[in-house]
Amino acid sequence: MTANKNNTKDKKPKPFNPYWLYGFLLSLFIITFFLNPISNTKEISMLQFEQNMLSQGDVEKIIVVNKETAEIYIKPNRLTDEKYKDAVKNIAETSPQYIIKIGSVESFENKLEKAQEHFAPNEKVGVQYEDRFNWINSFSWLLPLLIIVIFWLFMLRRMGTGGMGGSMMNFGKSTAKLANIDTKSKVTFEDVAGLKEAKVEIMELVDFLKNPEEYTKLGAKIPKGILLTGPPGTGKTLLAKAVAGEAQVPFYSMSGSEFVEMFVGVGASRVRDLFKQAKAKAPSIIFIDEIDAVGRSRDQAKSFQSNDERENTLNQLLAELDGFGVNTGVIVLAATNRVDILDKALLRAGRFDRHIYLELPTKTERKEIFNVHLKPIKIDKTVDVELLASLTPGFSGADIANICNEAALLAARKKKKVVSQIDFTQARDRVVGGLERSSKIISPKEKIIVAHHEAGHAVASWHLEHVDSLVKVSIIPRGKSLGAAWYLPVERQIITKSQFMDQICALLGGRAAEEIIFDEISSGALDDLEKVTKQAYNMVAYYGMDENIGPLSFYDSSGQYQSMLGKPYSEEMGKLIDKEVHNLITTQYERAKNILTKHKDELEKLAQLLLDKEIADKEDLEHILGKRKAKKLLKLEK
């Protein structure tokens, strides 16, 4: 019995749902409005009334209501006539059978008196007058208003339960997602491959939260903020998820764009509310992803791009990070790939004490990332992780994850039980070059031009010392390109002038081959010319590799030149840069033509092989072009 009583006590009565009341009132109003008995009474004209009813002596009485309508009552003994059959069916017994809209009482009385001139005094029908208050007609305008009110009550209730992003009265509240100890992220530091140095910095933060005594006894203070920067896909958000999974403290995550709303003052209010919640549960961590959405620079040079609401939000964020108020126990993590546009006040020590730059992974780190993403994939013994890491220089962790997923999708499409090396190679080609379009129709003449164009790239790069090793040449359309040459890049931190020159020469090999073989050029070299022009301008204007201009660089690492309408050099310097870039490209173009003219037989043999097979691998290239000479090492010391 005790258990039953406890159960009955625990059961809370269901709250009254106001929608039942709204629905009842609306239904009552609609039923009363549409089922009004007067609405079923047939309306007739004055002429019909005089000829068919009044002249026949069928009218019992006439009642004028509110000086607007005349209610016609037919004698009960005449209602059996055939002409009154429909009127009797549609109305109640006590209701009038017909109504007439009268213009005015005087006009109606005159017409009625004229129509009864020849009637005997006892046969004339008198008129009665009544004033009635019809609340339905008087308040009929309330129906659409009531519908609108109920609709908005329903919408506000939906918004209050989170169905549309928050209550109307909670715009200023923080929308940060809280990850408690019980509901923490499943990502740990073991899932973050590579990024050894960054993980050391982040793991120290987690260790500080778990064992603060080891640091505070030496007088150390926990960093107030850590800013994660680097190219897209390098693992900034993944590191934050790992912190949420490892740290035994409340973790608030929020995107920078969530602070800004269309209403003035909402962003600053949300910043205050976020830090208020975090301070209440200190020690805690706040993670702001894509902080550049709210932390853009407030420089006067960029004032034409200013946004008062965003600046107010930034000011409040600066005050919360390191202002007059005490902000102990709250650590702020932030991530962005646009650190160059962030406000200087946001980057200073005391707000973000540590700036961790996440670079693109090296070959060793890419191997570790491949091993992480290959765990859930069924692979065979042919998969060479070392080779996959070598074939993906410049790839981020997100790119590698995409390649692994694409390889699994390709294997599933082929109905294979395991994923092999060929699937990963095709996935890499697809990610880099685009989807293979073998069904694209190319005319025989265009195919010959494309074959010689790609053969020109291959032959020129094969005989240049500082160009990466050629792996494969294809004339199968892929993405927007009609052909492609695949190289095995060597990872470099710096590029020498001779390496730049050889790369430009190899890129111009396709256009040079068209001019040598067909004595005509096509538009197929557009992508090559774009890359060559950018690379040549980088050499001359950024890297200071031109002899005539000298060691000058106009590179804008701070982004200040972007707000200037002019260029950071004079008109004469601009002309000189254009001239040197033109000389550089034309010199390398002539060099490519000389190489291909010298090896014209090899060029035509490789082009014919591409026309026959569409793909030439490394063995085919070595058979036609011979073994490639080993590269000379750059000797810095003797």
N, C-alpha and C positions, 0 to 999 in steps of 0.2 A: 504493500500500500504506500510505503514511504517513497519507493522509487517512482510509482505512478504520480504521486503528488509533485515530486521534483520535476518530473517530465512536463507536467502541466504548467508548473511555474516557469520552466525554461522556455516554453513556447510563448513567444511574444505575439500579441494580437497584431494582425496585419493592419498597416496604416490605411486610413480611408483614402480611396482613390478619387480625387475630385473630378476625374473624367466621367465617372458615372453621373454625377450631378450635371455636368455640362451637357452630356448626351441626353439626359432626361429633359432638361429645359429646352434644348434645341428641338427635340422630337415633339414635345408638347406644343411649342410655338408653331412648328411646321404643320402638325396635324390640325391644330385649331385654325390656322390660316387657310389651308387648302381644303378643309372639310367644312367650311362655313356654310350653313344651310342656305343663306341668301345667295351664295354663289351659284347654287343649282337652279334658282328661279329663272325662268325664261324671260328675256327682255324683248318687248315688242314696241312697235311704233304707235303714235297717237292715231294714225289712220286705221291701222289694224284693230285697235281698241274700239273705235267708233263704229266701224262697219260690221265686224264679226262678233262683238260681245255686247257693247252698249245698246246698239240698235235692236238686238235680238232679245234684250231683257234678261241677259244671263248674269249681269253683274250684281253682286250682293252688297258690296261696300268698297269704298276707296279710301285708303289711308295715305296721306302725304307725310313722308318722314324727312325731317330736317330741311324741308323746303327744297329738296333735291330730287327725290324719287317718289313715285306714286305706286303703292302696292295695290294690286287688283285681286279681289277675292270673288270667285265664281260661286253662284248658288249651289248648294249641295245636290239638289235634284237635277241640275244641268251638267254636273261633272261626268255623268254616264254617257254623254254624247261622244261620238267618235272623235271630234275635233279637239277634245280636251284629254284624250287618252294619254298622250306623251307627258303632259304637264302633271297629271296625277301620279305617274310612275316615279318621277324624279324628285318630288318634294314631299315633305311631311304634311300631315293633315291640317295642322295649325298654321302652316306657312302660307303666304300668298302664292297664287298660281302664276301670276305675271307681275312684272314691274315695268314702269315707264320712266325714262329720264325726262324730267320737265325742265324747261329753261327758266321759268319764273312761275311763282304761284298765281299771279294775276293773269298771265297768258293762259295757264292751264285751266283756270276757272272760267275764263271767257270761252275757250274752246269747248269745255264741258257743258256750259250753259247753252251755247249755240247748238250743240249736238242734241240737247234734250228739250228744244223749243216745243216740239209737237207732242211731248210726253204728257200724260195726265199727272196731276200733282202727286198722286200716290205712287206713280211709277218712277219718279225721278230719284236718282241716286245721289245721296249727299256725300260730302267730303269731310273726312276727319283729319286732324293735324296732330302730329306727335314729334317730340324732340327726343332723339335717342343718342346716346354716346357709344359709338362703335370703336372700342379700344383697339380692335385688330387693325382697322383701317388707319386709325390715328397713329399707331406705333408700328406700321408696316416697315418703316425705314430702319427699325432696329434689327430686322432679320439679317441683312448683309453685314451690319456692324457687329452683330453677335457672332457671325461666322468668322469674321476677321479676328475678333478678340480670342475666340477659342483656338484658332489656328496659331496665333502668336503665343498663347499660353502653352500649347503643345510644343512649339519650337523651342521656347525658353526652357521647358522641362527637359527636352532632349539635350539641349546645350548644357544644362546643369548637371546631367548624368554623364557628360563627357562624350555624347554622341556626335557633337559637332565641334569639338576642340576646346571645350571649357565653358564655364558659365559666363553670362553677360557681365556679372559683377566680379569675375575673377580674371579680367584681362591683365591686371598687374601682377598676378601670381606667377611664380616660376613654373615652367613646364618641364623641369629637369626630371630625369628618370633616376630613381634611387635604387641602388643595388646594395642591399643589406648583406650581412654575413650569411644569412640563410639562403638568400637568393642571389648569390654572387655569380659572376661570369664563369663559364666553364673553361675559358682560355687561360692557360698558365704560361710561364716563361719557357717551359719545354716546347710549347707550340710555336715559339718565335725562333726561327732558325736564322743564323747569322747575327748581325747587329751586336757583336760581342761587347764593344765599348759602350754602346747605348744601353744595353741590358745591365751592365755594371752600374751605371749611373742610376738607372731606375730601380734596380734591386737594392741599392743602398738606401733609397727613399723608403722602400717597403720595410727594410730591416730597421730603419730608424723608428718607424711606427710600431714595429713589434717589440723592439728592445731599445727604448729611448734612453735608458740609464747609461748604456755604454758610451753614448755620445755626449749627453748632457754633463756627465761628471768631468769631462775635459773642457767644458765651456762651449761646446759646439751647439749651434742652433740649426733647426731643421730648415731647409730651403723653403721659401714662401711660394715660389713658382718655378715650373720647369716648362720650357717651350720646346716642342718637338718640331723641327723643320726638315725639309728635304723634298725631293721630287715626288710626284704622285705615285702611289703604289709601293712605297718603300717600307711601310709597316708602322706608320705613326699611330693610327687608330688601333692597330693590333697590339702595340705595346700598351696603350691605355687599357684595352680589354684585359691584358695580362695583369696589369696592376689591380684592376677591379677583382680579378680572380684570386690574386695572391694576398692582397692587403686585407687585414682583419678589421677594417673600419668602413663606415658608410661611404659609398661612392656615388656621387652625383654626376650624371653625364648629360650634356646639352650641346646643341649646335649653335654657332654664333648667329645664324639667321633667325633663330627662335626668339631672340631678344627684341627684334624690331617688328613692330606692328604698324598698321595704318593709323592708330590712335596716338596722339602726342603724349609723351611721358610714360608709355607702357614699358619701353625698353629699360629705362632707369629703374622703374618700379620692380621689374622682374629681376634685375641684378640685385637690388636690395633684398628682395624676398629670398632669392637663391642663397645668398651669403647668410641671411638670417637663419634659414633652415640648416645650413652647414655648421654654423656656429653653435646651434642648439645641440648638435650631435657630435661636436668636436671630441677627439680628433677625426677629421673627415677629409675627403679628397673631392675636388670639383674638376671635372674634365670638360673643357670647352673645345669642341671640334670646329675647324674652319673659323678660327678667331678673326681672320682678316675681314669677315663679313661685318664685324662691328668695331674692329680696331684699326681702321684705315687712318693714314696720316692726316693731320689737321693743318698742314702747311698752307701758307697764304697763296703759294703758286698754284695749288690745286683747289682753290676756293670755289672755282666755277663748278667743281664736282661735289661740293660740300652738301651735307645733309644734316640739318639741325637735329633731327631726332636721333640719328646715328651718333652724332657728336655728344649729345646729352647722355646717351647710353655709355659711350666710351668714358666720359668724365666720371660717371658713377662707378664704372668698373675700375678706373684708376684709383678712385677714393677708397673703394672696398679692398683693393689689393694692398695698398700702402698709403693710407690716409691718416687723418687725425685719430680715428677710432682704433681700438685694439682689435687685431685680427689674428689672435693666437689659435693654433690648432687646426687651421684650414689651409690645405695645400692645393694649389691650382695647377693643373696640367692643361696645356693648350697645344693644339696642333695646327699647322698651316704649311702650305707650299708657296706662299707669297709673303715671305718675311720682309721683302724689300719695300712693301707698301705699308707696313705697320708703323704706327706712331712711335716716335723715339721715347716718349714718356712711358710707353707700355713696355719697352724692351730694357729699361734700365734695371740695375741691380736693386734689390729690395722689392721689386714686383716679380720679375722673372729672373731669378738668380742664376739659373743654368739654361744655356741654350745648347740643345743636343741636335746636331746635324746628322740626319740619316742619309748616307750616300747609297747609290746603286750598288748592289752586292757584287763582290768580286767572284772569281771562278770558284774558290773554295766555299764561299758563302752560298753561291747558287747551287752547288752540290748539296749542301745541307738543306736548302729550301726544297730542292727536288725530292730529297729523302723524306721530308715531312709530308709533302703532298702526294707522294707515291704510296704511302701507307694504306689508304683505303682502296687503292686501285690494284686489280689483279694483273700482274705483269709476268712475262716469261723471262727466260735466261738471256734472251738477246738484248734486253734493255741495258744500255751502257750509260750509267749516270754521269760518268766522267766526260763522255762525249757530249751528252746533252748540256752539261754545264759549259763546255767549250763552244758549243754552237749558239749559245744565247748571251753573248756579251751585250751589256747595256740594258738587259732585261731587269725589270723590278720584280719584287716578290709576287705582286698581283699578276704580272705577265706570265710568270712561271706557273702559277696556279691555273691560269687560263689555258696554257699549253697542255698541262696534265688533264684538265677536264675535256679539252677538245680531242686529245688522243683517245680518251675513253669513249667519247661520243662516236668518233670515227670507227673504232673497233666494234662498238655495238651496232653501228650501221651495217658493217660487213658481216654481222652475225658471228663474230669471233668470241671465243670463251676467255681469252686473255689478250692483254694489250702488248704489242711487240714494238721493237725499235722503229720499224717503218711507220707505225702510227704516230709516234712522237715526232719523227722527221716531217711527216706530212702536216701535222698540227703546227709545227714551228713555221713551215712554209706558209701555211694559211694565215697565221697570226701576223707574220711579217709582210707577205706579199698580197694577201687577200684570198678570196675564194677562187679555186681553180674553175675556169669557165671553158671546158673542153668543147662545149656545144656551140660556142660563139663562131659564127661563120666568117671566115677571112678569105678574101680572094687570093688566087695563086700568086698574083703579082705582089700583093701586100705581104704574103707569107715569105716570099723570096727576100724582100727588103728587110723584114724583121729578122730573118735568119742571118743575113749579112751584118745587120746592126749588132745583134748579140754576139756574133762571132768576132766583130771588131773589138767589143769590150773584152772578150776573153783573150784574144791574141795580144792586144796591147798590154793588159794587166799581167799576162804570163811572162812577158819580156821586160817588165819593169821591176826594179829591185825592191822598192819599198811599198808595194801593193800587197794586200793580204792574199793568202793562198786561195786559189779558185777551186771550188768544190763541184759545182754543177752549173750547166747552162741549159736554159729551157726556152722554147718559143710557144709554149702553151699559154694562152691568155690567163692572167690571174689578176683579179681586181680590176683596176683601170689600165694596167700595163698589158702589152701584147707579148712580152717576153721578159726574162729576168736572168741575171747571173748571180750565183750564190757564192759567197766567200766565207772563209773561216777566219774571222778577225782575231788579231793579237791585241790583248788588253794593254793599253798604254795610258799613262798619266799625263804625258806630254807628247806633242807631235812636232817633229823637226820640219824645217823648211823643205828639205828634199822629199820628205814623206808627203807633205802637202802637194808639191809639184807633181809627184807620180800619181797621186790620187786624181788630180785634175786631168792629167793626161789620159788616164784609164777611162774616166767618165766621158771624155771627148772621143774615145775610140769608136763608138758606134756611129756618130755623125761623120767621122773621117772615113770609115769603111764605106758608107753610102756614097760619098763623093768620089772615092777611088774606083769603086766597082761600077756604079751607074752614072758617074759624072753629073750627079744631081742629088739634092738633099731633100729630106722630108720633114714633116712636123713631129716625127716620132721621138726626136731628141729633146723635147720640151722639158721633161723632168730632169734630164742630165744637165741641160743648160742652166736651169734654175739652181741646182745644187752647186754647179761650177761657179756661177756668178756670186752666190752667197759666200762660198769658201774663199774666193779671190778677194772679196771685200773684207772678209775677216782677216786675211793675211796682211792686207795693206793698211786698213784703218784701225784694226784692233790689236794685232800681234806685232806690229812694227817690223815686218819682214821685208819691206821694200827698201832698196838701197837709196833711191832718190828722196823718198819722204823721210826715211830714217826711223829711229826708235821712238815713234810717237804712237799713242793709243788714244782713241776717242771712244773707248768702251764706257758705257754708263752702268756701273754696278749699283749705284744708289737709286737709279730711276728718276733723277732730277731733270734729265734732258727730255723726258717724255712730256713734261708740262710746258716745255719751250716750243714756240712756234717755229723757230729757226734751228739750224744745225750748230753743233758746238765748234765749228771751224769756219774759216773765211771762204768766200766764193773762189778765190784763187786756189786755196787748198782743196776745195771740192773738185775743181777742174783737174788738179794734179792727181788726186785719188782716182778719178774716173779714167784718166789717161794711163796710169800705171796698171789698173785692173784690166783695161783693154789690152795693153801690151802683154801682160802676164797670160791671159787666156789665149790670145792669138799665137803666142810663142809655143805654148803647150799643145795647141791644136796642130801646128805645123810639125811638132815633134811626134804626135800621134800618127800623122799622115806618113811621116818618114818610116816609123816602125812598121806600119801596116804595108807600105809599099815594099819594104825589104822582105816581109814575110807574107807576100800576097798569095803564094801557093797554099800556105797553111790556112790562111783566111778562107779561101774558097773551099778547101777540103772540109773544114769545120762547118761552114755554112751548108754544104751539101749533106753532111752527116745530120745536122739539125733538121733539114728538110725531110730526110728519110725517117729519123727516129724521134724527132721533136725534143729529145732530151739527150744531153751529152754529160756523162759523169766524169769523175777524175781519171779513170782508166782510159776512156776515150780521148780525153785531152792529152794525156801523156803519150798515147799512141801517135797522135797527130803532131803535137807541138814538142814532144820530147820531154825529158826530165827537166824540171825547173831548177835553176841555179840557186844554191843556198844563199841566204841573205848575209851581208856583211854586218858584223856587230859594230855598234857605235863605240869607239875607243875614246874614253874621256881621259885616260891616263896611259902613259907609255911605260 
